[in-house]
Amino acid sequence: MNERITAGAGVLMAGLSLLTGITRLWPAPTGRHRAKPVLLLPDQPFALPASPVRHAPLDEAVLEQLLDNGDVLANEFATCPAEGLRRFHAFYRNGIRKCWTCGQQAAGDAIAATTTRGNS
């Protein structure tokens, strides 16, 4: 029985040494799997723009003036062609609509195709 155990241990050791030799021939890793270094922000804050940034091209006073003059027919939600999001637009008599958020103007069929009523 000891001879069988010795023979089995010999076969096991030969198999492990063969496996070790094969794995040493395997190509070494290139390091591409590692994460890229983190981009660190500078110690000083970014400089602020010199002029104020306007997010809305129209304000309430301008809207009142446009409504009094009869230039604006309605204000409705529509898909903004620049942002691709539903935004509040001013619709003018000449068929142009203007986004209250970015100031982008659209005319013609773009108004009819993207105009929807309500907040949804």
N, C-alpha and C positions, 0 to 999 in steps of 0.2 A: 504494500500500500504506500509506503514511503517513496517508492520509485515512481509511482503515478503522480504523487504530489510534486516531486522534484521535476518530473517531465513537464507537468502543467505549469509550474513556476517558470521553467526555462522557456516554454512557448510564450507565456505572458510577457516575460522580459524581452524576448526577441521581437514580439509585436510592438511593445512600447518603444523600443529603440528604433524600429523601422518608422513608426509614427513620428518620433522626434526628428529623425532625419528628413522626412518629407516636409514637416512644418518649417524646418530651417531653410529649405529651398524655396518656400513660398515667398513672393515679393513682399518687401517691407512696406508698411503704410506710408503714404505720401504726406499725411497731415492735412489733407483737404477736408476731412470730416470735422475739423476743429472750427469753433465759432470764430467769426471775424472780430478783430479788436473793436472795442466800443469807441464811438466818436464822442470825445469829451467836448463840452461847451467851454467857451472862453471864460476866464475869471471875471471879466468886466461885462456888464450888461450891454446889449445891442443899443446903438444910437437910435433915438426916436426921430421920426420924420420932422422936418422943419415946419411943414404946414399941416394943419389938421386934416385927417382923413375923413372924407364924406362918405357915409354909407347909404344915405338916401338923397337922391338928387332933388326931390320935391319936399317941401315942408308944408305945414298947415296954411300959412299965409299965401303961398303960391297956389295951393289948391283952391282956396277961397276966391282968389283973383280969377283963376281959370273957370271956376263954376259961374262967377258973376258975369264974366265976358261971354259965356256960352260956348267956350272952346272945348270943354270936357263934357262928354255926355254922361259917362258913368265911371264908377270904380268897381272892378270885379276881380276875382281871382282867375288867373290863367297861368299856363305853363310858360315860364320865362325861357326864350330860346337860348340865352347865354348860359344860364345856370342849370336848366333842365329841371327846375323845381317849381312848384306852385307858389306864385307870389302875387301880391296885390298890384294891379295895373290901373293906370289912368287911360281911358279910352277917349280919343279926340274925335271931333266931327269929321276931320279929313280922312278917317280910317286908320290912323296910326294909334298904336297903344304904346305906353311907356311904363316900364317896370319901376315901381317905387323903390326897390332895393338896389338894383345895379344901374338903372338908367338906360338899359338896352331898349331900342325901339324896334317894333315890328309893324308891318303893314300888309294889307291885302288879305289873301287866303290864310295867312298865318294866324290871323285873329280868329276867324271862324273855326279853324281846325283845332285850336288849343283852348278856346274859351269854355269854361264851365262855371256854373253858379254854385255858391256855397263854399263851405270850408273843407269839405271832404275831398 
